[in-house]
Amino acid sequence: MNAIPLPTWTSSPEEIENIVGEARRASASNDTPNRVEVLDRGGIALLLRYGHTLDLRDIEEVVNFGRMAVNALVSGDQSEGLIKSHLCSILLSWCNVINDFGVLDQALNEAYSHGIEAVQLLSHDKRAVSMARSLVCQVRLQQALRDGSQETLDRLIADQRDLVRAEHPDTKSLAADCSRLGVTLGERHNRTGSRTDLEEAIHFHYRAVELIQELDDADIWSTRLNLGTALVNHYRATGAYQSLDAAIQETSIVMKGYTPGRIQEDTPRNYALALRDHGTALEAKCYHFRGTDLAVAMHAIDEAIRCGQEALRRLDSGDAWYLLVLISTASWYGTKMLMTENSHWGDEGLKLLKTALGSQSKSLDHADLRSSMVHLLQAQFQFLKQEHEEAALEKLREAIRRGREAVELSRPGDALLGERRLNVGKMLLNKFLLQDDENDHEEATKAFILAAKTENASLVVRIPAAMQGGLCLQGRQKYHEAHALFKAAIGLLSTNNLMALSTKDLHVLMRHVSGLGSFASSVALLDGQSPFEALRPLETARCVISELAMRNNIDLSELQLVRPDMAKEYAETSSRLRQTTNRLQKAEEVALSPGPLTTRQSLRELQQALLHSIQAQEEEIRTLEGFEHFQQPLAESDMKKLASDGPIIVVNVSAISSDAFVVTEKDITMIPLPGMKYNDLQTRLGLFSRHGNVARTAVPRIPEHLRSGNTRRTLSGALQWLWNAAVGLILEKTPLTETKRVWWITCGLAGRAPLHAAGNHSPGNLDNAISRVRSSYISSFKALRHARAQQKRSLPKSLCSLTPIQRKRNMLLVTVPHGPLYHDLDTRAEEKVIQSVFGNKLAPDDLVDFTHLREPSPAKVLEQLPHHTFVHFACHGVSVERDPSQSGLILVDTDDKGRKIPAMLSIARLEEVFTENPLQVAGGVGALAYLSACSTAEQTNSSIPDEAIHLANSLQAIGFLNVIGTMWSANDRAAGDIARRFYEGLLESEGTQDEISGEKRKGIDAAGALHKAITDYRAAVMGSERERFLWCPFIHIGV
């Protein structure tokens, strides 16, 4: 056997044909000398030719040659092990194109039998037995995918681990085994939802890629495409865009490296499969950016369709993969129809699916086919429902039927099973809303519950499914079941599931779960839960993004006193985790090349190691007395403790109910607000924006000529309604402290309501919030706890000997009166008062650092921001509803030609900079940020209202103890007057801070200064109908 050389990929066509010819003659004659070897060589040669031609007749003849060679063996033949190993390999190649599941199962059993015998016969040859074991594992993987047996898969993974650890004859075989172990671990993740399996799978795939990078003849196709598939699955499971971006890069590398004939795997078929995988990742990219960047989303789906069209051209219609590519392409047409609302794309998709439906293939993934049909039919339903209800209903009925079939046909462990169940629930709920059939409602509820409980489904499937199921149960007054479902959904938002995500990824995730906490709270009350249990979801499921940012800058001073070693280790690990996560986000922009991907994987693995380390450290810290709740959600006692300086009032408005929770040191009480109807509040919210001045608005909301002369009267009526429906009732039942301070936390639709300004503001009337209390806002209890901890650190002992005046004279003033492309602002009044208060030394030893940046760039501001106690912005602001993290302040920069251009200092940029490098509050910076710009504290009607993302909250979260912002655009004159009164009052006030080390510290009272400035301004303009409400947008956020 060894004396007769086997053909290779580089053998000439003439040599291949001669070998095949000899085998054909040997197949017809039992008397051919060395018949076993001749048939074996012929099979290998024909398999090589098939790699070039993809002629299915060749592969069938290859199998015939291999079987004949095995049958021709005689007892004691020395080549028996190799011959059977070759047949096992041939049968595996044949399995890739078999269109009949019955025949496939028989072929796999046959291949397994020959493979096992080969392993036994080749035990003396390390190289050959290694290859045989690898083939057996490939067969067992295919069998595990077919039979769905968890036991089979577990045994296979154990054996594959042994194979990876064993000695290998060459790097190529080790890479193949690593890749195969990755596939098996990935399959177990699909079945169980185990994140550990998925992370390990990706590790072995990257190891395989690293091993083959230097090999000219390596099989990059299966190695990199397997990695790409695992990365897409990781994105679906976690929402981490960096994984999807890496998958797109992997498939791009494969497609760019396609050189027909270079190696055996460089075939049009493999290229088509790479195109399909690339298109799958691009469709996921389209959905990722659909809510924030339509241009990127549209380009992605267009590229996916192009990939599908090209792949279909490369494949023979009889190829087993042809229909799979066809189904994927049809689905991408459906996405294009949803994006464009053009029925042409739906028609094109259905044409392709009719081809699939008419196929006689016995290996077609019918669940995938039905899912693609559902996608197209749903798109057509959405397109037709407005004007052609009957036709739309017919499409919906067909979609439901196909959706049910897709669920029933999904194999065990199918990663898309949860999504298919969720889709069925949504479609049935749509049908119920159109036809009011209780059977549809009941079936929809069951589908939602099943989807929520599908453990291998992603968070963006399970949580929305739980929300929909909970709402359906609530609608049928099954409150206890609904409460349990909502509670389970909130449990999925655990910190451990989210810490590896970038801020952008978190924004995408939170869009899918908008309203979770608000609905859960209302349902908890209907279920008879305690006020704290109803309040808990409003805290746990809201402001998740800012909570993760605040975790990175936690106060460790108390831990430092008890266990300085643990405090130091935790701080260092947190810092390394921040830096690694930021580096990973930046790695998404790395150019295509194999090298950076290896770097990215090392960063991924470092991030995972740091996450495991920090979780272990937190568990250890919680074993210490007094630290039992370290980095955990606040307990009831923690919330009450935060109310020591005044009550904290949480107002929640959902479509189910409106309620207030009043938290004091002694109790948590719930106050129903039946008069604060969701729709009534929504109607009135628009009045506040319309009342705003356009001067500091980057984009005016409404033209001046449309501003009604009755705006002030309608605003007055809205504020009176707000008092009658909510604020008046709340304050009537709220016990106040001597300071009359309250903190408002607003949830659901209430997040946009000016509770601080509610009431009757006619001269002499005291039925209003500003006459009763000193209002502050805070986004969450955890934000207040974080700010209070920062406050303790804000005045180091080195500054204790300074006078209050000396400690307060560190100001950064940023003004943009003449920004390019925007109308001019009158900032003179603010400049004058700030210059007079902060610009001059009152005594030679005054600690003064007054910096005035006129029309600066964002970079210049970011450079100066960490060095000042106070910062005041007087410029244009902009709110971006589609993506609130891109809201911010309009500053100035220069283009390549030196011309001035507008430049945004966005929330996202601020969070990026200060998450990795937190403000050094212990050095006295970050005491106050005053935002005299448009809508800096406006919670826009965005898709993620629960995150309360606006510039003022973001500055407070990154370390500023006090922030003054505006809920809508402010009048220039009012802004200047209130700023003057505020700063003059600020320097006169001397609030007290918590006692540290037995010393009383002095500190600013920003809330008191703003309250006095507003009340004084309000009193001064009370006689002017025109100016009476100009103070309303100004609010204080913080301690």
N, C-alpha and C positions, 0 to 999 in steps of 0.2 A: 504493500500500500504506500509506504513512504517513498518507494523508488519511483513512483509515478507522480510527477508534480501536479498539484491541483491548479486549475485556472484561477486567475485573479481579475480584479476590476480593470487592470491595465492590459490584460490579454487582448490581442488583436481580434477583430471580428472574424477573420479567416480562421484563426486558431479556435475560437469559440464554436464556429460552425463545424469544424472538423471533429471536435470532441462530441458535440451534440449528434453528429452523424454516426459516430462510432457507437454511441449509446443507443440510438434508435435501432441499429443493426443488432446490437447485443440484446435488446428487448425482444427481438423476434427470433433469437436463437439461443437455446440453453447451452450450446457447445462453445460459445465465445470464450477464448482464453481470458482469464482475469475478469470474468463477467461482472462480479460484484464491484470491483474498482472502476470498471468502465462505466457502469450504470451510475455509480456514485459521482464520478467526475462529470458525466453528462448532465446529471441533475444540477450540480453546482454551476456548470457552464450555462445551462438554460436559465437558471435563476439570475445569473449576471445579465444575460440578454434581456430578461424580463425587466430588470432595472432600467434598461435603456428604452425598451419599447412599450412597457406597461400593457402588453398584449395578454389578456387574461387566459388565452389558450396556452401560453407558455407556462404560466404558473401551474395549471392543471397537469400539464405534461411533466413538470418538475416533480410534483407529488407522485406521479405514477412511477417515474424513474427511481425515486427514493424508496418507495415501497417494494419495488421489484428487487432493488439492491439488498434490502433487509431480508426478503424472502429467499434470496439466492445464497444467503450465508449458510455455512456448514458448521457443525459443531467444532469448537476449538479454533475458529478463524480468529487470528490475531487482530484483524481490523474491525471486529464486531462492534466494539465500543465507539469508534469514530463514525462508523456507518450509521449507527443508531443516533448518535449525537447530531450528525448531519440531517437525518430525517426529522428529528425533533425541530431543528432550526427551520427546515423547509416547511413543515406543517405550521409553524408559527407565522411564517411569511404568508402562507395561504390563508390563515385565519383573518388576516387583515382585509381580505377582499371577499370573504364568504358572505353571501346574501341570504343565508338561511340559518336561523339560530339552532335548529336541530342538527344540521350538518356541522355547524361550528362547535357545538358541545362534543360531538363525536370526534372531531379533529383534535380538540384540546385533550380529550381523554387519551387518544392515541399518542399524541405528542408527549404527554406526561409519562405514559408507560415506557416509551422508548428513552426518554430523558433519564428516568430513574435507573433503567438498566445500564445506560451509558455511564452514569456516575459510578455504579458498582464495578463495571468492567474497566474503567480508566483510572482506578485508584492509584496505580503505579505512575501515572503521568500527571504531574502537578498542573501543567498548563492546560492539558486537555480536560482534566476533571474539573478545573475551575470554570472553564467554558460550559461544560455540561451542567454543572450546578446552576450557573447563571441562567441557562435555558430553562431548566426546571422551574426556577423562580418566576421566569416570565410566563410560563404556562400556568402556574398556580395563581399568579396575579389575574390573568384573564379568567380563570375559573372562579376566583373570588368575586370578581366584578359581575360574573354571570349568576352565581348562585345566591349571592347576598348573605352568605354565612359569615357571621362575626368571628366565630371560632376559626374558620379557615383563614380569614384575614389576619387574626392575631398570631397564629402559628407561622404564617408566611412572613410577617414582620420580624418575628424572632429569628427565623432562619436567614432572612435577608441581612439582619444585623450581623449574624455570624459570618455571612459571606463577605460583608464589607470589612470585617476585622481580620479575615483570613489573608494569607499571602496571595498576591496576584502576580501573574506572569508579566503584566505590563500595565502602564498607566491607563491605557484605554479601557481595559476590562474593569479596573477599579472605578473609573468614572462612570461606566455603565451601571455597576452595582450601586454606587451612591445615588445615581439618578433614579434607579428602580426602587431603592429604599424610600426615596422622597415620594415617589408615586404611591407606594403602599401606605405610607403615613398620611399622605393627603387624602387617600380614599377613606381611611379610618376617621379622619377629621370630618369628611363629608357625612359619614354615618352618625357620628357621635357629637359633633360640634366641638371637639377637644381643641382648644387653642394651642395647647402644648404640642400636640401632634403636628399641627399646621406649621408652627414655628420651626419645629425640628425638620419637617419636610423641606422647608425653604432652605434651611442650613445645608442639608445634604445636596440639594439641587445646586446651590451656589458652589459647594465643594466640587461637584462634578464639572461645572463650567470652568472652574479654576484649573482643574486637572487637564482639560482638553485644550486650553487656550494656546498652548505652544505646539500642539500636534497638527501637522498639515493634513493628515488623513482622518482626523477625528470626525465622529458623527455629531455635528453641531445641531442637527435638526431636532432629534428627540431630546437631547440634553437641554438645549435652550428653550425649546417649546414646552417641555415639562416644567421648567422653572417658570416660564411665563404663565402657564395655567395655575400653578400654585400661588403666584403673586396675585393673579386676578381673584382667586378664591380668598386670599387674605384680605384683599380690598373689600370684597363682598361681606366678609365676616366682621371686619373691624371698621370699615369706612376710611382706612388710612390711604389717602391718595398717593402717597409716595410709593406704595406697593403697585398701584395701577400704573403709575408713571414708569416704574421699573419694568413692568410687564410689557408695556408698549415699546420701550427701548429694546428689550430682549427680542421681540418678534421683528423689530426693525433691523437689528443686527443680522438676524437669520436671513431676512429677505435681501438685504444688501450683499450678503456673502454668497448668494445663489450663483453658482457657476456650473451650468449643465455639463455633466460628464466628469467633473473634478474628482468626485468619489462616488461610491455606489449609492449613497443617500441623496446626492444632488439630482433629484428627479423632478419633473413637472408636478407629480403628485404631492411630493413633500412641500414643494413651493406653494401649491394650492392650499395645503393644510396650514401653512404658516400665514397665508393671507387670511384664512378664516379665523385663526386665533387672533391675528392683529385686528381684524374687524370687530371681533367680540369685545376686545379691550377698548376699542375706540367707541363702541356703542355705550359701554359703561362710562367712558369719559364724557360722552354727550349728556347723559343723565346727571352726572356729577356737576356739570357746569350749567345745566339748563336753567337753574334758578338764579344764577349770578352773572353769567357771561354768555349771552345767546350766540354771539359770533363764534366763540370757541366751540360751543355745543354744536352749532350747525356745521362747522368745518369738520368736526369729528365724525358726525353721522354721514356726511358726504364722502369722506375718506373710507368709512366702513363699507358703504355701498359700492364704491369703486373696487375695494378689495374683494367683495363678494362676486361682482361681475367678472373680474379677472380670474378668480379661482374657478368659477364655473367654466370659463373658456379653457382652462388648463386640464380639466378632468374629463375623462370619458363618461358618458351618461350611464354606463353600466358599472362604474366604479362604486364600491360600497360607500365611499365618502361623498359621492356626488350629491346624494339627497340630503346629507347632513349640511353641506355647504349651501345647498339650495334653501333649506329651511331657515338657516341663519340669515341669509340674504333677504328672504321674504320678511323676516322680523325687522330687519333694518329699514326696509321700505315702510313698514308700519310706523316705526319711530319717526321717520321723515314726514309721514303724513300728519302725525301729531304735532310736529314742530311747525309745519307750514300750513296746516289745515287745507291741504290740496289733495283731493280724492284720487288724483292720478297715481300717486305713490301707493295707495292702498290697492288700487286695481292691478298695478304691476306685481305687488306682493302676492295677491290672490292667484294670479296666473301661474306663478311659480309653485304655489302650494297645490294647485290642481294637478300639476305634474306629479308631485309627491304622492297625492292621494290615489292617483291612478297607477302607481308603481306596484309591481308584483314582488318587490323586495321583501324577504322574510327576516331581514335584520334591521329594518327601519326603527329608529327610536320614535315610537308613536306618541309618547308623552311630549317629546320635544316638538313634534309636528303639531300636535293639538295646541300646545302653548303658543306656537307661532301664529296659528290660526286665530286664537283668542286675542292675541295682541292686535292683529289686523282688524278683526271684527269690532273690538272695543274702540279702535280709532275711528272706524266708520260710524259707529253708534254716536260718538261724541260729535262727529261732523254733521250728522243728520238730525240730531234730537231737537234742535232749535226750530226747524221749519218743516221737518217731515217725521212727525212723531211715530206714525205707524211703521214706516220703513225702518226707523231707528230701533223700534221695539223688536222688529223681526231680527235685526242684526244682533241685538242684545240676547234674545232667546237662543240664537245659534251659538253665540259666544259662551253662554252659560253651559249649554250642552257639551261643547268642546272642552270647556274648562273642567267640568266634572270628569270627563274622560281622561284629561291630562293628569288629574290627581290620582285617579284609579290606576293609570298605567305607569305612574312614577315608580321606579325601582326602589328598594330599601336603601336609605342613605342618600337619595338624590338631593343634592344641595339646593335644588330649586323647588322642593316640595312645599316648603313653607310659603314661598312667594306664590305658588299656584293656588294654595288654599286661600291666601289673602285675596287674590284676584277673584276667585269664585265668590267670596263673601261680598266684595265690593259690587260685583255685577248683580248679585241677588238683591242687595240693598237698593241699587238703582232701580231694579225692576219693582221692588216693593214700593218705592216712592212714586212710581208711575201708575201702579195698578192696585196698591193697597192689599196685597195678598198676604195673609198672615203666615202662610206656609213658606213664602220666600223669606220673610223676616226671621222665622225660626231657623231655617237652613243657613241663612247668612250668619246668624249668631254662632251656630255650631262651627261654621267654617272659620270664623274669626278666632274662636277659642282654640281650635286645633292649630291654626297658624301661630298663635301666640305661644303655644306649648311645643312647637317644633324646635327641638334643641339645636339642630344644626343650621337653623335659619339665622340670618343676620339681624342686628338690632333694628335696622330700618324696616324689617318685616315684622319682627315679633312685637315691638312696642306699638306701632300703629295698629296692628291687629288686635292687641289687647285693648287699646283705646276704643276702637270701633266696637269690639265685643262688649266692653264695659258700658258704652253708651246704649247699645241695643238692649242689654239687660236692664239698665236704669230705666229705659223707656217702657219696659214691661214690669216696672216696680220690683225687680229682683235685685234689691239694693245690696244685699250681703254678697251675692255672687259677683256683682259688679265691683264692689269694693275690693274683693280678693283679687280680681283680675287687674285692676288699676295698681294695687299694691305690688303685685308681682312685676308689672311693667316698670314701675319706679325702681324696683330692686335690680333690674337689668342695667340701670344707669349708674352702676357702682363705679367708684373712682378707678378701681383696678382695670375696668374695661376701657377707660377713656384716657388714661394718663399718657399712652403712647401716641395719641392723636395730635396732629398740629391744630392750631387755632382755626385754620380754614376748614379742616376736616370736621371739627366740632360744629362749626356753623352749618355745614351740610347736614350733619346728623340731627341737630336740634330743629332744623326745618321740618324734619319728618315727625317729630314728637311734640310739635307746638300745641300748647293747651293741656298737656298731660297733667301737670300739677294742679291747674285750675279746676279741671273736671274732676280729678281725683278727690280734691278737697270737698267739692259740692256733694259728690257721691258718698263720701265718708260721713258727712252730716246726715244725709238721708238714711244711712245705715245705722244711725244712732251712736256713732263713735264720739269719743270725748273731744272737746275743743282742741286739745293738743294733738290728738291723732288726726284731726281734720286739718290742723295747721301744718303738720309735718310734711305732707307732699308739696305744699307751697314753698317750703324751704329746700327740700331735697331735689325737686325736679325743676327748679328755677335757678338762673344765674350759674349754671354748671360751668360755663367757660371761665367766668371770672373767679370761681372757686378754685379751679385748677391753677390759675395764675397766682392766686393768693397763697396757695399751698407752698409755692416756691419761695415765699418770703415770710415764712412763719416766724414768730417771735420765740426764740429758744432760750431766753434769759433765765427762766425758771428751771429749765432742764440743765442749763449751764451750772447752776448753783448745786444741783443734786448729783449729776453725772456729767461733768465737763467732757469726758471722753466720748460719751454717746452724742452729746450735742455737737461736738466737733465733727464726728464721723457723719452724722445726719446732714449737717450743713454742707460738708464737702460732697457727699453723694448727691444731694439736691442740686448743687451747683453744676456738677458734672452731667447730671441728667438734663438740665436746662440747655447746657452747651451742646450736648449730643443731639437733642431733639431739634434745636435750631440748625445745626449742621446738616441734619437729615433733610429738613425742609429746603435748605439751599441746594442740596444734592439733586433735587428734582430738576434743576436748571442746568445740570452738567451735560456737556455735549455727548453725543452717541459715541461710545467706544467701550470695549470690554473692561478696561482698567478701572474707570470710575465706578462701575457697577460692583466690582470687588470691594472698593472702598465703601460704597454704600452698604453692602452687606455687613462689613465689619462694624459700621456704625449701627446698623440694625441690631446686631448681636450684642454690641456694647449697651445699647439702649435697653434691650431685654434684660441683660445682666444687672444693670443699674436699677431697673424697675423691681426685679426680684429682690435685690439687696435692700432697697428702700422699704419695700413691704415687710421684709423680715425685721428690719430695724424698728419699724413702727410697732410691730407686734411685741418686740422686746421692750420698747419704751412703755407700752401699755401695761407691762407687768409691774412698773414702779408705782408706788403709792402716790396718788394725786394726779397720775397721768393715764388713768384707765380709759379716757375718751380721746386720747391724743389723735389728732387728724381724723376724727370721726364726726358724723353729723351731730348737731347739738341736741342734747337731752332737754327735757322740759325745764329742769333746774337751771341749765345754761341760759336758756332764753329769758327766764325770769331775772337772772342775775344781770343780764344786759340792760334790763329796764330800771336799773338803780337810779339813773339820772332823770327818768321820766318814762311814761308809758310808750310802748311801741305798738302802733296800730297797723294791722295788716288788713287791707281791703281787697277782696277777691270778687271779680265780676265774671261769671261764666254764663253760657247759654242756659245752664240748669238753674243757677241761683246766684244771688248776690249776698255776701256776708262780710262781716268785719270781725276780726279777732283782736282783742285788747289784752296786751301782755303787760303786767305789772310785776313788781317784786313778789307779790303775794299770790297772784292768780292769773289764769288765762280764761277769759270769758269770750263767748261768741255772741254777736249782735246781728240778727237777721236784718236784711235791708230789702224788704219786699218792694219798696217803691223805686229801687234803682234797677229798672229793667234794662236788659242788655241792649235791646234795640233803641230804647229811649236815650241811653247814654251815648250810643254810637252816633245818633243823629246830632247830638249837641257838641260832640268833640270837634267837628269841623269848624264850629264858630270860633274856637280859640285861635286856630291857625289863621283864619280870615281876618281876625282882629289885629294880627301882628303887623308891624311896620316892615316894609320891603327894604329899608335902607341897608340892613346888614345881612340880607338874604342873598346868597349867590344866585339863586334862581327864584324870582318872585312867584308866589303860588297862584295869584290871580291878578289880572290887570287892574290898574287903579280905577278905571271907569266902571268896573263891575263891583267895586266896594260900596255896598249899600249904606245910605245915610243912617239906617237903623241898626248898624252893626253894634254900636255901643249898647243900645237897648236890648238887642238879642243876646249880647254877652251878659248883660246884667241879669236877664231872665235865666240864662243857662247857669250862672253862678248861684242864683237863688234856688233853682231846681236842685243843684248839687247839694246845697245845704239842707233842703227839705228832705231829699231822698236818702241822704247818707250822712254827711258831716255833722249836721245838727244832732241827729239821733246818736251818733257815735260819741260826740263830746259830752252830751247830756249824761251818758252812762260811764264816762271815763274818769277815774280818780286822778287828779293832777298833783304834781309836786309843787313846791313853792316857786320853782323857776318857771312853771307852766310850759315846760318844753315837752314836745311830742315828736316822735319819729314816725313817718309814714312809710309803709312798704306797700306798694300797689301791684296787684297781680291781675292777669287777664286783661280785659278791656280797661280796667281801672288804671292801668299803667300810664294812660294818656290824660288822666283827669287832674286838673289843678285843685286838689283838695285844700291846699293852703289858702286859696283865694275864695273858697266857697262862702256864700252868704249874701246878705243885703248890705250894700255899701252906700246907701243914701246917708246924708249927713246926720250924725247923732245916733245912728242905728248900731247896736252892738251884736246883732244876730249874724255874726260872721266869724270865720276862723281866726283872722288876724287880730281880732279884738279879744279872743278867748285864750289863744295859745301861741307859743313861739314854735313854728313848724320847721322841721328838718326832714329831708328825705334820705332814705338809704335803700339800696337795692335788695338787701337780704340780711338776715341775722348774722350770717357768716361774714358778710362785709363789715357790719358794725363791730363784730368781735375782732376782726382783723385790724380795723382802724383803731380800736381802743388799745390793742396790743402795740400798734405802731406809736400811738400817743405816749405810751409809757417810755418808749425808747427815744422820743423826739427831742429831749433836752438833756444832753449828757452833763455830768458833774462839772466838766470844764467850763460850762456856760452858766452855772448856777450863780456865780458871783456877779454876772452882768445884770444891769438894770433892765426892766421890761422894755424900755425904749431902745436900748442897745441891741436887745435880742430880736427886735422886730424891724430892723431897718435894712433888710437884705432883699432887694426887689429887682425882678426882671420884667421890664415893660416891653411888650411887643405890639407895634402899631403898623397897620397897613392902610393909610388913608387914601392912597392913590394906586391901588392894585391894577395891573394890566387886565384889560377886557371886562372889568367890573366897574360899576359906578362908584364914585368917590364916597368916602365916609368922613364925617366930621368927628374926629377923635380929640379935638383940642381941649375940651373940658376935662376929659379923663387924663390927658397928658399933664395938664396944668395941676390938677389936684395931686396926682401921684408924684410929680416933680416937687411940689411944695412939701409933701409929707415925707418922701423918702430921698429926695435928691440933695438935701443939705444936712450937714452935721450940726447938731444942736450944741455939741460940746467937743473939745479936742479928742476925747477918748471914745467917742461914739463908734460903734462897729457898723460901718456903712458900706454897702456894696450895691450901688444903684447902677443898673445896666439898662440902657434904652436901645432896643434893636428896631430900626426903622426899615420896613419892607425887607425883612430878612428871608433867607432860604430856610426850608425845614431842617437842613443839616446844621445850620448855625443855631437854630433854636434848640435842637436836641443836644448840641454841645454845651449850651449854657444852662439848660433846665436843671441838671443835677446839682448846680452850685448855688441855688437861691432858695431862700425860705418862702418867698412870695413870687408869684408870676401873674401878670395881668395881660390878657390878650384883647386887643381892640381891632377887629378885622372882620372880613366876611366869613361866614360859616356855611356849610352845606350838609344836608342830610340825604343819604342815599337809601331809599326804601328797599331796593332789591338786595342790597348788601350793606347793612348798617355799619359794618366794620370799616367800610371805605368812606364813611362820613368823616368830617374833620374841619380844619381851618384852612382858609385859602391864604397862602403866603406868596413869596415871589422867588423866582430863580431865573437863570439866564440860559438861552439855548446855545447851540454851537456857534452862532454868529454874534453872540453877545447881547442879544435882545432880551428884554424882560418878558417873562412868561409866568402865568399863574402856576403855583406849585402847592400840592395838597400835603398838609401834615395830618395824616389819617390816624384813626383809632388803631388800625392794624399795625401801622408803623410804630406808634407809641408803645403798644403792647409788645411788639417784637424786641424793641430796644430795651425796655425796662423790665421785661420778664427775665432776660438773661443777666442784666445788670441793674438790680433793684435800687431805687432811691435810697440813699444813706440817711434815713430819717434820724438815726442816732447822731448824725452830724448837724442836725438842726434844719435840714432842707425839707421841702415838701409840706410846709405848714398850710399853705393856701394857694389855690389856683382860681383866679377870677376870669371868667370867660364872657367878655362883653361882645358876643357875636351872636349870630342867628341860631336859635334852636339847638344850643349846645347841650341842653338837658331834655330835648324832645325825644320821646319814645315813638318813633315813626310807626306807621301801620305796616310793619314789615312782616316777613314770614317767620321771624323768630322773636316775637314780642316778649316771650318768657325770659329771654336773656337780658332784657333791659339794657341793650347796647346803645349808649350814646356817649359823647365825648366826656361829659361831666362824670358819669359813673366810671368810665375807663380811667380817668385821671385819679379818681378816688381809689380804684382797685390797685393801681400801680404804686400807690404810696402817699398821695396827697391826703392830708387829714381833713381838710375842708375844701370844698369846691363851690363856687358861686356860678350858676349857669342860668339859662333861660329856656322855658318850655316852648316858647315860640319867639319870633323875631321881635327885638326890642326897639323902641323909639330912641333916636340918637340923643335927644335932649334929656329924656328920662334916664337913659343909661349914664350919661355924664353926671347928672344931679345925684342919682342914687349911689354911684361910685364915690363921689365926693363925700357924701354923708357917711357912707360905709367906712372909708379909710380913716376919716376923722374920728369916728366912733370906735373903730378898732383899736386905735392907739390909746384911747382913753380907758377902754375896758381892761380889766385884769381878772380874767377867769382863773379858776384853780384847777390844777391837774391832780391826778391820783398821787397819793403819798408814796414815795420811793425812798427806801433807806432812812426813813424818819424825817425826810426833808420835804417841806411843802414847795411845790414848783409853781412858777407863774406861767400862764399861757394865754393865748388869744381866745376870745369868745366870738368867733366868726358868725355863729348863728344869732347871737344877741346883737351884734353890730348890724347885720343885715335886717333883722327885725326892726330895730330902731330906725335905721335909714329909711326903710319902707314906710313905717308908720308916720315918720316925720314928713316924708315926701307926700304921702297920701293926705295928711292933714293940710299940707300947703296947697294942694291942687284940688281939694274936695269941692271947692266952689265951681270948678271947671268941668262941665259935662264931657268935654273933649279929652281931658287928661286924667280923669278919675280912675281909669283902669290901666294906665300905662305901667304901673308897678307890678301887675299880676304875673308876668312871665318869670320874674326873678325868684330863684329858689336857692336854698342852702342844702348841700349834700355832705354828709360826713358826721364827725363826732359832736 
